[in-house]
C-alpha cells in the first residue's frame, strides 16, 4: 500500500509565495517520478511540474520562472516552491508518485491553493 500526502496549501495574496510538500510512503517503494498537477473549478486537471529519477524537471509554460520543483534524498518527498502567485494559480494541487517497480501511479487527496487579487 502506497500513501501520498500533500500539505502546504492555503490562502495568499497575489504576488505572494507558498511551498507545497508531498510525501510518498509504502513498503519497498522506489520512486521513478513525482509530479504536481492542479485543477481549477470547472477545468481539467493539468500538469504543473514534474521530476524524474534522473532529476529531469518539466514545467508548464504558465509557471516557468515562478515555480520550482525539488526533492529530498533518498527520494521520499517532492516540493513545489511557488513564487509570484497569480489568481489564475488557484486550484486544488495534487501530487502523483510513480513507482519504479510496476510503473504504478499513486495520487494524493490534494491541497487547496487560493490566490486572492
N, C-alpha and C positions, 0 to 999 in steps of 0.2 A: 504494500500500500504506500503510495506516494502522496504527500501533502504539500501543497503550495499555498503560502500565506503572504498576502500583501499588507503593507502598512505605510503610513506617512501621508495619506491624503488629507484634504482639509479645504478650508476657505481662505482665499488670498486675494489681495487686490491686484489689478493689472500692473505688470512690472515687477511683481514680487517673485519669490522663489519657493520651491518645495522640493523635498528629497523623498522619493519613494523607495521602499525596500521590499524585497521579495525573497523569502527563504523557501527552499525545497528540501524536504526530508523524506527519507524512506530507506528501508533496509537494502543495502548494497546498491544504492542509487549512484549511477555515474552519469553526469550531465554531459550531453552533447551540445546543447544550445539552450539559451534562455532569451525571452523576448518580452517586450511590453507592448500591449495593444490598448486601444481606448475605444469607447463607444459613447457618442453623444446622443442625446434624446432624439429619436426618430431617424437615426443614421446607422449605417452598418459599422461593425467593428473594424477598425483599421490598425495596421501595424504602425507603431511609433518608433521603436528602436529594437535592435536585436544584436546578440553577440553569440559567436560560435566558440567551440572549444579552442580553435586556433586563434582566438582573440580578435577575429574579424568583426567589425562593427558596421551596422547598417542603420541609417536613419531615414525617416520620412522627410521629404523635402521641406515640409512646413515647420519642422522642428530643428533642422540643421543649424548649428551655430548657437542654439539656445539650450538644447537638451544634451546630456552626456550620460551614456550607459557605462557602467563599470561592474566589476565582480570582485569577490573575495577569492582567497586561495588557501586551502583547497576549495574548489568551487562548490559552494552550497547556497550562495545568495547572489542576487543581482540588484543593482541600484540604478535609479534614474534621477539625476540631478536636473531639475527644471528651472531655468532662469528666464527672466523677462517674460513671464507668463502673460498670455492674452486671453480674453474672454472666450475665444474660439478653442482654447485648450480644455475647456470644461468638458467633463465626462467621467465615466467610470473607467478606471485604468485597471487592466487585467494583466497578470503575469502568466506566462506559459513556459514550462520547462519540458525539454525533450530528452528522453533517456538515450544513452549511447547503446544500450543493450538491444532493445527491440524497436527503437525509434518511437516509442510510445510518447504521447503528449499529455501533459497534465496542466490543468488550469486552476488558478486561484479564484476566489469568490469576488475579487475586485475591490478597489478602494476609490471613493468618490473624490474628485478634484473639481472645485468650483472656483472660477476666477471672475471676480466682480469688476465691472468697468468704473 
